[in-house]
Amino acid sequence: MRYSEKYANLAKEERRTTIWFLWLFYGIFFLYDVVYYYLTVYFTDPLYNGERSSILVYLVLIILIPIAIYLIRNEKTSQVKYLLFLVFTSVNIISEIIFYSSSDVTYRSGNITEIVIILFSPIFVNKSFFYLVSLGTLAKYLIVGLALWEPVAILPAIITIILIIVASIILYRFIAYVRAIETSYDNQLEGIVKGVIATLELKDPYTRGHSERVAGYARLLAKSAKQIKEEELKSFYYACLLHDIGKVHIPDSILSKKGKLTDEEFEIIKSHPTVGAEAVRNVEGIAEYIDVIKHHHERWDGNGYPDRLKGEQISLLTRITSVADAFDAMTSSRSYRAALPLEVAYQRIIDGSGTQFDPEVVKLFKEIYPSWVEFHDKYNNKKRGEINENP
């Protein structure tokens, strides 16, 4: 699986947040029990025999510490918060039912640790965890209340609902803020990328729109593969837009040549994937897809360039880009030939299965080909409309 710098940073933040959460949870849980039950209550009422956390709860929570450390060290940090809440809540349910069913002590439920979990659950900016905490805590009071037949359990449940409302407001503000930042970042990155592409297209007018169409075709094909997350599709789209960026270093006389290229000129053309890859190597959000830029002219049979990669040595997204690039190149006019009909380009892609293109990607291409035709027609109609508006 592709693990970009962006996702690595998110994983680090998840790890740091989880560690803070663990310190907060354990610190407040044990401090509350010691200070309240074993000091305050004991000295004010030595005969008090009320509810307190049982040895079972202490034991289970202590056992969870090395398990949490193991999960964090093995990059399974996201599981820790779920495990902690589920185990803590389950053990509390069992402990309270056993204690109160075998005691004459008046039922009291809820403690400061549960309040902490609810109010601090939004720091993970994770809806599924928040819903689990909210519904799980309410379920606890329902289960204990029914098991002990104690209507007083309604009171902590009402307080929990109030806390959930407060926490939900915090969570959705966090989510809105994060989305606003992501949208701003995406818009800025897309604007920069399209600005760079516009510069390239001024240099080579025959490729005008090529990068945008290739990115559009490739995104449709990648989405149909159902192996790529939506976040990855965004960065992949930007990389596709820049797949030919290396052509900026190629002389205009070669790019616009109407006749056949010489061997020396073709070697210069073949350098553009490597040059383009070097140009984006340090660009966050695109660098992790550098292979799309460097290897989009590799072939399934190993006869491509620049590294003569073969088969699955070429990444899936790059193999997808190769099909999109070839299709648009065939269906676009060039200085040396007119655009081919869509049906002809379609058949040539099919004929290239197993040699130039990955057979599995070609199968996907055949399935979604109608959406490519629709995209092609919409794009051309849009461009014609822009030309008519700006004669």
Residue pairs with C-beta under 8 A, 6 or more apart in sequence:
2 232
2 288
2 289
2 317
4 232
4 235
4 285
4 288
5 284
5 287
5 288
6 231
6 235
6 284
6 285
6 288
7 231
11 75
11 77
14 77
14 78
14 124
15 72
15 77
17 123
17 124
18 68
18 72
18 77
18 80
18 81
19 72
20 123
21 81
21 120
21 123
21 124
22 68
22 80
22 84
24 116
24 120
25 84
25 113
25 116
25 117
26 61
26 65
28 112
28 113
28 116
29 53
29 61
29 113
32 111
32 112
32 113
33 52
33 53
37 50
37 52
37 53
38 52
41 48
41 50
42 48
49 103
49 105
50 105
50 108
51 96
51 99
51 100
51 105
51 108
53 95
54 95
54 98
54 99
56 91
56 94
56 95
57 88
57 91
57 92
57 95
60 87
60 88
60 91
61 87
61 88
61 91
64 83
64 84
64 87
67 83
68 80
68 83
68 84
71 77
71 79
71 80
71 83
72 80
81 124
81 129
82 129
82 132
85 117
85 129
85 132
85 133
85 136
86 132
86 136
88 113
88 117
89 136
89 137
89 140
92 140
93 140
93 143
93 144
96 109
96 144
96 148
97 143
97 144
97 147
97 148
99 105
100 107
100 144
100 148
100 150
101 147
101 148
106 152
107 148
107 150
107 152
107 153
108 152
109 141
109 144
109 152
109 153
109 156
110 141
110 156
110 159
110 160
114 137
114 160
115 163
117 133
117 137
118 133
118 134
118 137
118 160
118 163
118 164
118 167
119 163
119 166
119 167
119 170
121 129
121 130
121 133
121 134
121 167
121 171
122 130
122 167
122 168
122 170
122 171
122 174
123 174
124 130
125 171
125 174
125 175
125 178
127 171
127 175
130 167
130 168
130 171
134 160
134 164
134 167
134 168
137 160
137 164
138 157
138 160
138 161
138 164
141 153
141 154
141 156
141 157
141 160
142 153
142 157
144 150
144 153
145 151
145 152
145 153
145 154
145 157
185 285
186 234
189 238
189 285
189 286
190 238
193 238
193 241
193 242
193 286
194 212
194 241
196 242
196 245
197 211
197 212
197 241
197 242
197 245
199 248
200 207
200 211
200 244
200 245
200 247
200 248
201 207
201 208
201 209
201 210
201 211
203 247
203 248
203 252
203 255
204 247
204 252
204 255
204 256
206 255
206 256
206 332
206 333
206 334
206 335
207 244
207 247
207 332
209 332
209 379
209 383
210 244
210 328
210 329
210 332
211 240
211 241
211 242
211 243
211 244
212 241
212 379
213 328
213 332
213 375
213 376
213 379
214 240
214 241
214 243
214 321
214 324
214 325
214 328
215 237
215 238
215 240
215 241
215 243
215 324
216 375
216 379
217 323
217 324
217 327
217 328
217 372
217 375
218 236
218 237
218 240
218 317
218 320
218 321
218 323
218 324
219 233
219 236
219 237
219 240
220 368
220 371
220 372
220 375
221 320
221 323
221 324
221 361
221 364
221 365
221 368
222 228
222 233
222 236
222 317
222 320
223 233
224 364
224 367
224 368
225 316
225 320
225 364
227 316
228 236
228 317
235 285
235 286
235 288
235 289
236 289
236 292
236 317
238 285
238 286
238 289
239 280
239 286
239 289
239 290
239 292
239 293
240 292
240 321
240 324
242 276
242 280
242 286
242 293
243 276
243 292
243 293
243 296
243 321
243 325
244 272
244 276
245 276
245 279
245 280
245 293
246 271
246 272
246 273
246 274
246 275
246 276
246 277
246 279
246 293
247 255
247 272
247 276
248 275
249 271
249 272
249 275
250 268
250 269
250 271
250 272
251 268
254 261
254 265
254 268
254 269
256 335
257 265
257 335
257 336
258 335
258 336
259 336
260 336
261 269
270 297
270 305
270 306
271 306
273 293
273 294
273 295
273 296
273 297
273 305
273 306
274 294
274 306
276 293
276 294
277 290
277 291
277 293
277 294
280 286
280 287
280 290
280 293
281 287
281 290
289 317
291 314
291 315
291 317
291 318
292 315
292 317
292 318
292 321
294 306
294 307
295 304
295 306
295 307
295 309
295 314
295 315
295 318
296 318
296 321
296 322
296 325
297 304
297 305
297 306
297 322
297 325
298 304
298 305
298 307
298 308
298 309
298 310
298 314
298 318
298 322
299 310
299 322
299 355
299 356
299 357
300 310
300 311
300 314
300 319
300 354
300 355
300 356
300 357
300 358
300 359
301 310
301 354
301 355
301 356
302 308
302 309
302 310
302 311
304 356
311 358
314 322
314 358
316 358
316 361
319 357
319 358
319 361
320 361
322 356
322 357
323 349
323 357
323 358
323 361
323 362
323 365
326 348
326 349
326 352
326 356
326 357
327 345
327 346
327 349
327 372
330 339
330 340
330 344
330 345
330 348
331 339
331 340
331 341
331 342
331 345
331 376
332 339
333 339
340 348
342 373
342 376
346 369
349 357
349 362
349 365
350 362
350 366
352 362
353 359
353 362
365 372
